[in-house]
Amino acid sequence: MPGDPVPRLPPLLEAVLGVGSELELRTTLQRLVDGAAELTGARYAALSTADPGQEGPAEIRTATTAPEDAAGLDVPILVGAEPFGRLHLVGKSGGGPFTTEDEQLLRVLAVQAGSAIGNARLYEAARQRERWIEGAAAVTTALLSGEGAADALMTVAERARLLADASAGVILQPTPEGGMEIVAASTHDAPGDIVGTTIEPGSPVLEQLLGGEPVFIEDSATDPRMTTHVRHRFGPSMMLPLQAGGQLIGTLALPRRRGDRPYTDAERRLAGQFASQAALALVLAGARHRRERLAVYEDRDRIARDLHDLVVQRLFATGMMLQAAQRRARVPAVQDMLGKAVDELESTVQEVRTAIFALQQPPAEAPATLRGRVLRETAGAAALLGFPPSTRFLGPVDSRVPDRVAGQLLTALRRALDTAARRQGVSRIEVTVDATAALTDGRAAVRLTVYDNGGTGTGTGTGEDPEGTTVTWQAPL
């Protein structure tokens, strides 16, 4: 009979099976749109979600454009009792309006689609949870493997940024003045002037951060609580406490670009759990590092005692014996020889005592000057490269370059050395830090140049030549 949907039952079953055959949400939605258009003969179909921020894409449609002045058909999509979106069809093939039969078929498909979307949501939530758990485990493993404090913070920032699909991963720590400062930043590109940015005392958001409370921002650029000069670059953000055992290590901030979708409740919860585990791993890694340093102190103290109690005393006794033999010797040449041996022993005793004194002192802390920190970075890269990079300084780098700029320069240096280490055929690296440079507008600047002879640039270098690759970074002073 006319309008009987039974003759079109096989296409409906095919459309239902197509929608329910996928577990990935976006693919499920696209199959729904394509199946609805094919089932009803619509020239155009689109699905708009009720909450784009929660589901990702705001609209999924067929490849064709909506015909103008054509009749349309619209049905809601429910997941359980919760509105998910609306399926909109326009322009029936062959002309004419959509029929009651079309509407009935579309509503059946919408019901089945709601079930498929619910399953896809559960699958996506499980995959997301698994990724965050794996990421937290990887961070814990990395931190407990013996990374330094600065590298440990960067590891947390980098992994969290990737897991959250954020524009940046940022670590802030309290300052002596009562504010907070960005001490590590991971971004898609160079972090620029993010590291060293401070939240000054009196900021509306500071009390929450120092109190160990999470802060969720809808738009960093317009939120009045945000006061840093880099806020205009970002949109949705979450700032999570790195806190373990009552100890506040700092804050993990994960801002997205302006216009990106906001974080879902599930993402906020998973990121908060990640931050708690990362904080615990940082505390454990710090405790392990202190234990290792204590073991080094104990070993050095033991070696110093052994040197003093055994070596020095034996050398001293041997010198006394040689002096006695010198006095009894009758041959001048033998006396001279014994006298030289006694002098050599006395000199050796002094050197050993100097070594004992050095062993009894705590190991030198990280260098405080920029020159020393640059040399430490290049020395560390030598172990990976298999050869030491040559390093040159121009101008008074220690007195002219402020700490904030020095931190940015060291970050750029680490990235350049890491890129060079991954390039094939590199056997020579030259690092130059020039504190006498100037920008094009005449302002004083510091310039970092890292040259290697690999000849195949892969990073963000500003220059290449047939004989090598040169990466240049500079900042005003």
ABEGO torsion letter per residue (X at the ends): XBGBAAAAAAAAAAAAAAAAABABAAAAAAAAAAAAAAAAGBABBBBBBABAAAAGBABBBBABBBBBGBBBBBBBBBBEABBAEBBBBBGBBGEEBBBAAAAAAAAAAAAAAAAAAAAAAAAAAAAAAAAAAAAAAAAAAAAAAGBBAAAAAAAAAAAAAAAAGBABBBBBBBBAAGBBBBABBBBABBAEAABGBBBBBGBAAAAAAAAGBBBBBABAAABAABABAAAAABBBBBBBBBBBGGBBAEBBBBBBBBGBBBBBAAAAAAAAAAAAAAAAAAAAAAAAAAAAAAAAAAAAAAAAAAAAAAAAAAAAAAAAAAAAAAAABABAAAAAAAAAAAAAAAAAAAAAAAAAAAAABBBBBBBABAAAAAAAAAAAAAAAAGBBBBBBBBEBAAAABBAAAAAAAAAAAAAAAAAAAABBGBABBBBBBBAABBBAAGBBBBBBBBBBAAGBBABABABBBAAEBBBBBBBBX
